[in-house]
Amino acid sequence: MSNKLINRSATKAYILAEVKRRRPGWDCTRVSPKVLNHLEAKLEWYIGGIVQHHPTIKHTFTEII
């Protein structure tokens, strides 16, 4: 898939903020592109699964099963 699903800069900022909040002794300042690629792939997989199992009802995607 060529279009990115995640906003990479916002995701990096979120990860770094969570590291500060949850791991105060760790001075983490960077996020690897490998992590962002992995998150992108997991999100694609997750969305594919919920689309596959979504009930076919009318025209609106309404549920995450």
Chimera marker file (.cmm) of the C-alpha trace (Angstrom):
<marker_set name="trace">
<marker id="1" x="0.000" y="0.000" z="0.000" r="1" g="1" b="0" radius="0.5"/>
<marker id="2" x="1.509" y="3.348" z="-0.986" r="1" g="1" b="0" radius="0.5"/>
<marker id="3" x="-0.606" y="5.647" z="1.197" r="1" g="1" b="0" radius="0.5"/>
<marker id="4" x="0.469" y="5.783" z="4.806" r="1" g="1" b="0" radius="0.5"/>
<marker id="5" x="-2.222" y="5.171" z="7.407" r="1" g="1" b="0" radius="0.5"/>
<marker id="6" x="-0.387" y="6.665" z="10.353" r="1" g="1" b="0" radius="0.5"/>
<marker id="7" x="0.928" y="10.180" z="10.769" r="1" g="1" b="0" radius="0.5"/>
<marker id="8" x="4.564" y="9.299" z="11.373" r="1" g="1" b="0" radius="0.5"/>
<marker id="9" x="5.587" y="12.510" z="13.164" r="1" g="1" b="0" radius="0.5"/>
<marker id="10" x="2.536" y="12.415" z="15.446" r="1" g="1" b="0" radius="0.5"/>
<marker id="11" x="3.161" y="8.723" z="16.172" r="1" g="1" b="0" radius="0.5"/>
<marker id="12" x="6.822" y="9.415" z="17.027" r="1" g="1" b="0" radius="0.5"/>
<marker id="13" x="5.790" y="12.247" z="19.347" r="1" g="1" b="0" radius="0.5"/>
<marker id="14" x="3.188" y="10.033" z="21.012" r="1" g="1" b="0" radius="0.5"/>
<marker id="15" x="5.672" y="7.200" z="21.557" r="1" g="1" b="0" radius="0.5"/>
<marker id="16" x="8.276" y="9.559" z="23.037" r="1" g="1" b="0" radius="0.5"/>
<marker id="17" x="5.656" y="11.151" z="25.324" r="1" g="1" b="0" radius="0.5"/>
<marker id="18" x="4.548" y="7.698" z="26.503" r="1" g="1" b="0" radius="0.5"/>
<marker id="19" x="8.166" y="6.712" z="27.154" r="1" g="1" b="0" radius="0.5"/>
<marker id="20" x="8.611" y="9.833" z="29.330" r="1" g="1" b="0" radius="0.5"/>
<marker id="21" x="5.377" y="9.142" z="31.188" r="1" g="1" b="0" radius="0.5"/>
<marker id="22" x="5.745" y="5.392" z="31.680" r="1" g="1" b="0" radius="0.5"/>
<marker id="23" x="9.545" y="4.981" z="31.800" r="1" g="1" b="0" radius="0.5"/>
<marker id="24" x="10.888" y="8.160" z="33.492" r="1" g="1" b="0" radius="0.5"/>
<marker id="25" x="14.400" y="6.720" z="33.961" r="1" g="1" b="0" radius="0.5"/>
<marker id="26" x="14.905" y="6.077" z="30.241" r="1" g="1" b="0" radius="0.5"/>
<marker id="27" x="16.211" y="8.974" z="28.139" r="1" g="1" b="0" radius="0.5"/>
<marker id="28" x="14.752" y="7.812" z="24.808" r="1" g="1" b="0" radius="0.5"/>
<marker id="29" x="14.924" y="10.540" z="22.157" r="1" g="1" b="0" radius="0.5"/>
<marker id="30" x="14.373" y="8.734" z="18.849" r="1" g="1" b="0" radius="0.5"/>
<marker id="31" x="11.956" y="6.252" z="17.267" r="1" g="1" b="0" radius="0.5"/>
<marker id="32" x="13.257" y="3.808" z="14.685" r="1" g="1" b="0" radius="0.5"/>
<marker id="33" x="11.667" y="3.749" z="11.212" r="1" g="1" b="0" radius="0.5"/>
<marker id="34" x="11.435" y="-0.022" z="11.731" r="1" g="1" b="0" radius="0.5"/>
<marker id="35" x="8.980" y="0.559" z="14.607" r="1" g="1" b="0" radius="0.5"/>
<marker id="36" x="6.849" y="2.908" z="12.492" r="1" g="1" b="0" radius="0.5"/>
<marker id="37" x="6.825" y="0.415" z="9.600" r="1" g="1" b="0" radius="0.5"/>
<marker id="38" x="5.796" y="-2.339" z="12.012" r="1" g="1" b="0" radius="0.5"/>
<marker id="39" x="2.944" y="-0.218" z="13.407" r="1" g="1" b="0" radius="0.5"/>
<marker id="40" x="1.824" y="0.605" z="9.851" r="1" g="1" b="0" radius="0.5"/>
<marker id="41" x="1.745" y="-3.108" z="8.945" r="1" g="1" b="0" radius="0.5"/>
<marker id="42" x="-0.122" y="-4.028" z="12.152" r="1" g="1" b="0" radius="0.5"/>
<marker id="43" x="-2.745" y="-1.355" z="11.454" r="1" g="1" b="0" radius="0.5"/>
<marker id="44" x="-3.209" y="-2.571" z="7.866" r="1" g="1" b="0" radius="0.5"/>
<marker id="45" x="-3.605" y="-6.152" z="9.166" r="1" g="1" b="0" radius="0.5"/>
<marker id="46" x="-6.056" y="-5.051" z="11.879" r="1" g="1" b="0" radius="0.5"/>
<marker id="47" x="-8.212" y="-3.021" z="9.487" r="1" g="1" b="0" radius="0.5"/>
<marker id="48" x="-8.217" y="-5.881" z="6.965" r="1" g="1" b="0" radius="0.5"/>
<marker id="49" x="-9.513" y="-8.225" z="9.660" r="1" g="1" b="0" radius="0.5"/>
<marker id="50" x="-12.312" y="-5.972" z="10.822" r="1" g="1" b="0" radius="0.5"/>
<marker id="51" x="-13.372" y="-5.297" z="7.219" r="1" g="1" b="0" radius="0.5"/>
<marker id="52" x="-13.404" y="-9.040" z="6.485" r="1" g="1" b="0" radius="0.5"/>
<marker id="53" x="-15.604" y="-9.783" z="9.508" r="1" g="1" b="0" radius="0.5"/>
<marker id="54" x="-17.880" y="-6.745" z="9.337" r="1" g="1" b="0" radius="0.5"/>
<marker id="55" x="-21.525" y="-7.601" z="8.732" r="1" g="1" b="0" radius="0.5"/>
<marker id="56" x="-22.879" y="-6.565" z="5.343" r="1" g="1" b="0" radius="0.5"/>
<marker id="57" x="-25.560" y="-4.107" z="6.374" r="1" g="1" b="0" radius="0.5"/>
<marker id="58" x="-26.556" y="-1.095" z="4.276" r="1" g="1" b="0" radius="0.5"/>
<marker id="59" x="-23.776" y="1.371" z="3.310" r="1" g="1" b="0" radius="0.5"/>
<marker id="60" x="-22.058" y="2.382" z="6.543" r="1" g="1" b="0" radius="0.5"/>
<marker id="61" x="-19.106" y="0.746" z="8.242" r="1" g="1" b="0" radius="0.5"/>
<marker id="62" x="-20.334" y="0.795" z="11.824" r="1" g="1" b="0" radius="0.5"/>
<marker id="63" x="-18.772" y="-1.919" z="13.972" r="1" g="1" b="0" radius="0.5"/>
<marker id="64" x="-15.420" y="-3.193" z="15.121" r="1" g="1" b="0" radius="0.5"/>
<marker id="65" x="-15.887" y="-6.818" z="16.041" r="1" g="1" b="0" radius="0.5"/>
<link id1="1" id2="2" r="1" g="1" b="0" radius="0.2"/>
<link id1="2" id2="3" r="1" g="1" b="0" radius="0.2"/>
<link id1="3" id2="4" r="1" g="1" b="0" radius="0.2"/>
<link id1="4" id2="5" r="1" g="1" b="0" radius="0.2"/>
<link id1="5" id2="6" r="1" g="1" b="0" radius="0.2"/>
<link id1="6" id2="7" r="1" g="1" b="0" radius="0.2"/>
<link id1="7" id2="8" r="1" g="1" b="0" radius="0.2"/>
<link id1="8" id2="9" r="1" g="1" b="0" radius="0.2"/>
<link id1="9" id2="10" r="1" g="1" b="0" radius="0.2"/>
<link id1="10" id2="11" r="1" g="1" b="0" radius="0.2"/>
<link id1="11" id2="12" r="1" g="1" b="0" radius="0.2"/>
<link id1="12" id2="13" r="1" g="1" b="0" radius="0.2"/>
<link id1="13" id2="14" r="1" g="1" b="0" radius="0.2"/>
<link id1="14" id2="15" r="1" g="1" b="0" radius="0.2"/>
<link id1="15" id2="16" r="1" g="1" b="0" radius="0.2"/>
<link id1="16" id2="17" r="1" g="1" b="0" radius="0.2"/>
<link id1="17" id2="18" r="1" g="1" b="0" radius="0.2"/>
<link id1="18" id2="19" r="1" g="1" b="0" radius="0.2"/>
<link id1="19" id2="20" r="1" g="1" b="0" radius="0.2"/>
<link id1="20" id2="21" r="1" g="1" b="0" radius="0.2"/>
<link id1="21" id2="22" r="1" g="1" b="0" radius="0.2"/>
<link id1="22" id2="23" r="1" g="1" b="0" radius="0.2"/>
<link id1="23" id2="24" r="1" g="1" b="0" radius="0.2"/>
<link id1="24" id2="25" r="1" g="1" b="0" radius="0.2"/>
<link id1="25" id2="26" r="1" g="1" b="0" radius="0.2"/>
<link id1="26" id2="27" r="1" g="1" b="0" radius="0.2"/>
<link id1="27" id2="28" r="1" g="1" b="0" radius="0.2"/>
<link id1="28" id2="29" r="1" g="1" b="0" radius="0.2"/>
<link id1="29" id2="30" r="1" g="1" b="0" radius="0.2"/>
<link id1="30" id2="31" r="1" g="1" b="0" radius="0.2"/>
<link id1="31" id2="32" r="1" g="1" b="0" radius="0.2"/>
<link id1="32" id2="33" r="1" g="1" b="0" radius="0.2"/>
<link id1="33" id2="34" r="1" g="1" b="0" radius="0.2"/>
<link id1="34" id2="35" r="1" g="1" b="0" radius="0.2"/>
<link id1="35" id2="36" r="1" g="1" b="0" radius="0.2"/>
<link id1="36" id2="37" r="1" g="1" b="0" radius="0.2"/>
<link id1="37" id2="38" r="1" g="1" b="0" radius="0.2"/>
<link id1="38" id2="39" r="1" g="1" b="0" radius="0.2"/>
<link id1="39" id2="40" r="1" g="1" b="0" radius="0.2"/>
<link id1="40" id2="41" r="1" g="1" b="0" radius="0.2"/>
<link id1="41" id2="42" r="1" g="1" b="0" radius="0.2"/>
<link id1="42" id2="43" r="1" g="1" b="0" radius="0.2"/>
<link id1="43" id2="44" r="1" g="1" b="0" radius="0.2"/>
<link id1="44" id2="45" r="1" g="1" b="0" radius="0.2"/>
<link id1="45" id2="46" r="1" g="1" b="0" radius="0.2"/>
<link id1="46" id2="47" r="1" g="1" b="0" radius="0.2"/>
<link id1="47" id2="48" r="1" g="1" b="0" radius="0.2"/>
<link id1="48" id2="49" r="1" g="1" b="0" radius="0.2"/>
<link id1="49" id2="50" r="1" g="1" b="0" radius="0.2"/>
<link id1="50" id2="51" r="1" g="1" b="0" radius="0.2"/>
<link id1="51" id2="52" r="1" g="1" b="0" radius="0.2"/>
<link id1="52" id2="53" r="1" g="1" b="0" radius="0.2"/>
<link id1="53" id2="54" r="1" g="1" b="0" radius="0.2"/>
<link id1="54" id2="55" r="1" g="1" b="0" radius="0.2"/>
<link id1="55" id2="56" r="1" g="1" b="0" radius="0.2"/>
<link id1="56" id2="57" r="1" g="1" b="0" radius="0.2"/>
<link id1="57" id2="58" r="1" g="1" b="0" radius="0.2"/>
<link id1="58" id2="59" r="1" g="1" b="0" radius="0.2"/>
<link id1="59" id2="60" r="1" g="1" b="0" radius="0.2"/>
<link id1="60" id2="61" r="1" g="1" b="0" radius="0.2"/>
<link id1="61" id2="62" r="1" g="1" b="0" radius="0.2"/>
<link id1="62" id2="63" r="1" g="1" b="0" radius="0.2"/>
<link id1="63" id2="64" r="1" g="1" b="0" radius="0.2"/>
<link id1="64" id2="65" r="1" g="1" b="0" radius="0.2"/>
</marker_set>
